[in-house]
Amino acid sequence: MAEAYIIDAVRTPMGRKKGSLAGLHPADLAAHPIRELIARSGIDANAVDDCVWGCCDTIGPQAGDIGRTAWLVAGLPQHVPGTTVDRQCGSSQQAVHFAAQGVMSGTQDLVVAGGSQAMNAIPISAAMFAGQPYGFDNPFNTSAGWVARYGDGLLNQIASAQMIADKWGISREAMEEFAVASHARAHAASESGAFDREIAPLSGLARDETIRPATTAEGLAALGPVGGGGTITAGIASQNCDGAAALLIAGEQAVKDHGLTPRARIHHLSVRADDPVWMLTAPIEATRHALNKAGMTVADIDLFECNEAFASVPMAWMKELGIPHEKVNVRGGAIALGHPLGGTGARLMTTLLHALEDTCGRYGLQTMCEGGGQANVTIIERL
């Protein structure tokens, strides 16, 4: 089978709620890593076949195919098209998959893949409720087929996170310890300069401003639960933030034609799904499926990235699959770094690539929970 290679990967710093990136137009936010990617890789932008971009809540300034808009805002050639992918939180990981599949099929040679989310400008779930003036409370509960299969209740990720904590016996104290570790790891990575190569400074911001190094278990224990009770608090959930990331994906011929030096090879890519009401459990079976398809075991993987939508999600995943925490989110996760929805998959991939290089690891596996009860899995091999 033809190969797909990662040539380069870059991201913005993560801007906190009401932070340094809050005033940027979403297209300007998205354009920044694309422009930087082209500059760093030295590729002729005229040779790029497509810009595949992940984004959720594509209304207002994120509407109109932001993948295309961002490419144009970056000042790049007009003949290069762009498209926007919505696989919810996995949108930009799916963008990488589509890009890899394009070059592996031979129909494309060079593709920019990535994603963004301007969560200060367009709040989370804005698109879910954008239909209310037209008589739709949400996308699901007026569908006869949906109601017959799943009922007419509002899908709720907080409730799903609580269900997972209850089923896998994960205590609030354990989740808070996990959250403290996320901030501590991210802070250590930031202070040591481990993020410097992957971040392209923007609007005067050169480092992630979401990290809270002073976070303690005692402080988190004082927070009240969200969603009407239970053990889920804001402290063990991913942060709303602004961010974007982009990767250059190339096929074998493009590597030869343009004299490129691949940094990693796409070893495996797949996506699986689970119950949409549980919503956040799919990474478990998706990871099992991916390892089986790749003929690998947990022991073969040097580093893992599993998105920290809520602490209970990666904790249940680790518990179910026997994955040691010391291999997971070694530079912190979304609890500390933030979760810019459509951009998170590309951010995770960018961080995973750099961490593998810095630790001389060979294989990295990335997965994340996604709306609709879905999960992408990508396994990359450092070259």
C-alpha positions in Angstrom: 0.0 0.0 0.0 1.2 3.5 -0.7 2.4 5.6 2.2 1.3 8.9 3.7 3.9 11.0 5.6 3.8 13.8 8.0 6.2 16.5 6.8 5.6 19.1 9.4 3.1 20.1 12.1 2.5 23.4 13.9 0.0 25.0 16.2 -1.0 28.2 17.8 -0.6 28.7 21.5 -3.9 27.9 23.3 -5.8 31.0 24.3 -7.9 30.8 27.4 -11.4 32.0 27.9 -11.5 35.8 27.4 -7.8 35.6 26.8 -5.2 36.8 24.3 -6.8 35.2 21.2 -10.4 36.1 22.0 -10.6 39.1 19.7 -9.3 37.3 16.6 -11.7 36.5 13.7 -11.9 32.7 13.5 -10.5 32.8 9.9 -7.5 34.7 11.1 -7.0 32.2 13.9 -7.2 29.3 11.4 -5.0 30.9 8.8 -2.1 31.4 11.2 -0.8 27.8 11.5 -1.5 27.2 7.8 0.7 30.1 6.8 3.4 29.1 9.2 3.2 25.5 8.0 3.9 26.5 4.4 6.7 28.7 5.5 8.4 26.2 7.8 8.1 23.3 5.3 9.4 25.4 2.4 6.8 23.8 0.1 5.5 25.6 -2.9 1.9 26.4 -1.9 0.9 26.1 -5.6 1.6 22.3 -5.3 -0.9 21.7 -2.5 -4.0 19.8 -3.7 -6.4 20.6 -0.9 -6.8 22.1 2.6 -8.9 19.8 4.7 -10.0 21.6 7.9 -11.8 20.5 11.0 -14.3 22.8 12.8 -17.5 22.5 14.8 -20.2 25.1 15.3 -19.7 26.4 11.8 -22.1 29.4 12.1 -21.4 33.1 11.7 -17.7 33.8 11.2 -16.9 30.0 11.2 -19.5 29.3 8.4 -19.0 29.4 4.7 -16.4 26.6 4.6 -13.7 28.0 6.9 -11.2 25.5 5.5 -11.3 27.4 2.2 -11.6 30.8 3.9 -8.6 30.2 6.1 -6.4 29.2 3.2 -7.4 32.5 1.4 -6.9 34.6 4.5 -3.4 33.1 4.8 -2.7 34.8 1.5 -2.1 31.5 -0.4 -2.9 30.6 -4.0 -6.6 30.9 -5.0 -6.6 27.8 -7.1 -6.1 25.5 -4.1 -9.5 24.4 -2.6 -10.5 23.9 0.9 -13.2 21.9 2.7 -14.5 21.7 6.3 -15.0 18.5 8.2 -17.3 18.0 11.2 -16.8 14.8 13.1 -17.4 16.8 16.3 -14.4 16.8 18.6 -12.5 14.5 16.2 -12.9 16.9 13.3 -9.3 17.7 12.7 -8.1 14.2 13.4 -10.5 13.1 10.7 -9.1 15.8 8.5 -5.7 14.2 8.9 -7.3 10.8 8.0 -8.9 12.3 4.8 -5.6 13.9 3.8 -3.7 10.6 4.4 -6.3 8.6 2.5 -6.1 11.1 -0.4 -2.3 10.7 -0.8 -2.5 6.9 -0.2 -5.0 6.5 -2.9 -2.8 8.4 -5.4 -5.5 11.0 -6.1 -3.6 13.7 -4.3 0.1 14.4 -3.5 0.2 17.1 -0.9 -2.6 18.1 1.5 -2.8 20.5 4.4 -4.9 19.1 7.2 -5.8 20.7 10.5 -8.5 22.4 12.4 -9.5 25.3 14.6 -12.1 26.6 17.0 -12.7 30.1 18.1 -14.7 29.3 21.3 -14.7 32.9 22.6 -16.3 34.1 19.4 -18.8 31.2 18.9 -19.6 29.4 22.2 -19.7 25.6 22.4 -22.9 24.0 21.0 -24.0 27.2 19.3 -24.8 25.3 16.2 -26.8 22.7 18.2 -29.3 25.4 19.1 -29.1 27.6 16.0 -32.3 25.9 14.6 -34.5 27.1 17.5 -35.9 30.1 15.6 -37.0 27.6 12.9 -38.8 25.3 15.3 -36.0 22.8 16.1 -35.0 22.6 19.8 -31.9 20.5 18.9 -30.8 18.4 15.9 -32.3 15.2 17.3 -35.5 15.2 19.3 -37.9 16.0 16.5 -36.7 13.1 14.4 -39.2 10.2 14.6 -36.5 7.7 13.8 -34.1 9.1 16.4 -36.7 9.2 19.1 -37.8 5.7 18.4 -34.3 4.5 18.8 -32.8 6.7 21.5 -35.6 8.7 23.0 -36.2 12.4 23.1 -33.8 13.4 25.9 -31.1 16.0 25.3 -27.7 14.4 24.8 -25.5 15.5 27.6 -21.8 15.0 27.7 -21.6 15.9 31.5 -24.1 13.1 32.2 -22.1 10.8 29.9 -18.9 11.6 31.8 -20.7 10.8 35.1 -22.0 7.5 33.7 -18.4 6.5 32.8 -17.1 7.5 36.2 -19.8 5.4 37.9 -19.4 2.4 35.6 -15.7 2.2 35.9 -15.6 3.1 39.6 -13.6 6.3 39.2 -13.8 8.5 42.3 -13.9 12.3 42.3 -10.6 12.3 44.2 -8.9 10.1 41.5 -10.2 12.4 38.8 -8.9 15.4 40.6 -5.5 13.8 41.0 -5.5 13.2 37.2 -6.4 16.8 36.6 -3.5 18.0 38.8 -1.1 15.8 36.9 -2.4 17.2 33.6 -1.6 20.8 34.7 1.8 19.7 36.2 2.9 17.9 33.1 1.8 20.8 30.8 3.5 23.3 33.0 6.7 21.3 33.0 6.6 21.0 29.2 6.0 24.7 28.8 8.7 25.8 31.2 11.3 23.4 29.7 10.6 24.7 26.2 9.2 21.3 25.0 6.3 23.1 23.3 8.4 25.8 21.7 9.1 24.0 18.4 5.4 23.2 17.8 4.0 26.6 18.7 3.9 29.6 16.3 3.4 32.7 18.5 0.3 34.7 17.7 -1.0 38.1 18.9 1.8 38.5 21.3 1.2 35.1 22.9 4.1 32.6 22.7 3.0 30.0 25.2 -0.3 28.3 26.2 -2.1 30.5 28.7 -4.6 27.8 29.8 -2.2 26.0 32.1 -2.7 26.6 35.8 0.4 25.4 37.6 -1.0 26.2 41.0 -3.8 23.7 40.7 -4.0 21.4 43.7 -6.3 18.5 44.7 -7.4 20.6 47.7 -8.4 23.5 45.4 -10.3 21.2 43.0 -12.1 19.5 45.9 -13.7 22.9 46.8 -15.4 23.2 43.4 -19.1 22.4 43.2 -20.4 19.8 40.7 -21.7 20.7 37.3 -24.9 19.4 35.8 -27.0 19.2 38.9 -24.9 17.0 41.2 -22.6 14.1 41.0 -18.8 14.1 40.9 -18.1 16.0 37.6 -16.7 19.5 38.2 -15.2 22.1 35.9 -11.8 21.3 37.3 -11.8 17.8 35.8 -13.2 18.9 32.4 -11.4 20.3 29.3 -11.2 24.0 29.0 -13.0 26.1 26.4 -10.2 27.9 24.5 -9.2 29.3 21.1 -6.7 27.4 19.1 -5.7 25.9 15.7 -3.1 23.5 14.3 -2.1 22.3 10.8 -0.1 19.4 9.4 1.4 18.9 5.9 0.6 15.4 4.6 2.6 14.0 1.6 2.6 11.0 -0.6 5.7 9.1 -1.7 5.9 10.8 -5.0 5.6 14.3 -3.5 8.4 13.5 -1.1 10.6 12.7 -4.0 9.5 15.5 -6.3 9.8 18.2 -3.7 12.8 16.9 -1.8 10.9 16.6 1.5 12.1 15.0 4.7 9.2 13.1 6.4 9.1 13.3 10.1 6.6 10.4 10.6 4.6 7.8 8.7 0.9 7.2 9.1 1.0 3.6 10.3 -2.7 3.1 10.8 -5.9 5.1 10.7 -9.5 4.0 11.6 -12.7 5.3 13.2 -15.3 3.3 15.2 -18.5 4.2 17.0 -20.4 3.3 20.1 -23.7 4.3 21.8 -24.4 8.0 21.1 -26.1 8.4 24.5 -23.0 7.2 26.3 -21.2 9.4 23.8 -17.7 9.3 25.3 -16.9 5.6 25.5 -15.9 4.9 21.8 -12.1 5.3 22.3 -12.1 2.0 24.2 -13.3 -0.2 21.4 -11.8 2.0 18.7 -8.3 1.5 20.3 -8.9 -2.3 20.5 -9.9 -2.3 16.9 -7.0 -0.3 15.7 -4.4 -2.3 17.6 -5.9 -5.5 16.3 -5.9 -4.2 12.7 -2.3 -3.0 13.0 -1.2 -6.3 14.6 0.1 -4.4 17.6 -0.4 -4.4 21.4 -0.4 -1.7 24.0 3.3 -2.6 24.7 4.3 -1.7 21.2 3.1 1.9 21.6 5.7 4.4 23.1 3.3 7.3 23.7 -0.4 7.8 23.7 -2.6 10.8 23.3 -6.2 10.4 24.6 -8.2 13.6 24.7 -9.1 14.8 28.2 -12.7 15.8 27.5 -13.3 14.8 31.1 -10.9 13.0 33.4 -13.1 10.0 33.5 -12.8 9.4 29.7 -9.0 8.6 29.5 -9.1 7.1 33.0 -11.7 4.5 32.0 -9.9 3.9 28.7 -6.6 3.3 30.5 -8.3 1.0 33.0 -10.1 -1.0 30.4 -7.1 -1.5 28.1 -4.3 -1.7 30.7 -2.5 1.5 29.4 -0.1 3.0 31.9 -0.6 6.6 32.8 3.1 7.4 32.4 2.7 6.8 28.6 -0.5 8.9 28.2 -0.6 12.7 27.6 2.9 13.1 28.8 2.9 16.8 28.2 -0.6 17.3 29.7 -4.0 17.2 28.1 -7.1 19.2 27.4 -7.7 19.8 31.1 -4.6 21.9 31.2 -4.1 22.9 27.5 -7.8 23.3 26.5 -10.0 21.7 23.9 -10.6 23.9 20.9 -13.1 21.3 19.6 -12.5 21.1 15.8 -8.8 21.9 16.3 -7.9 19.5 19.1 -7.2 16.4 16.9 -4.5 18.3 15.0 -3.2 19.8 18.2 -2.8 16.3 19.7 -1.1 15.0 16.6 1.3 17.9 16.6 2.2 17.4 20.3 2.5 13.6 19.8 4.9 14.0 16.9 7.2 16.4 18.8 7.1 14.3 22.0 8.0 11.1 20.0 11.0 13.0 18.5 12.1 14.4 21.8 12.0 11.0 23.5 13.2 8.9 20.6 10.0 6.9 20.7 8.9 5.0 17.6 5.1 4.6 17.7 2.5 7.0 18.9 -1.3 6.3 19.2 -3.9 9.1 19.3 -7.6 8.8 20.0 -10.4 10.9 21.3 -14.1 10.8 22.2 -16.4 12.5 19.7 -20.1 13.5 19.5 -22.3 10.8 18.2 -20.4 8.2 20.2 -17.4 8.1 17.8 -13.7 7.8 18.1 -10.8 8.2 15.6 -7.5 6.3 16.1 -4.3 7.2 14.4 -1.0 5.3 14.9 2.1 7.1 13.6 5.7 5.9 13.3 8.4 8.4 13.9 11.1 8.4 11.1 
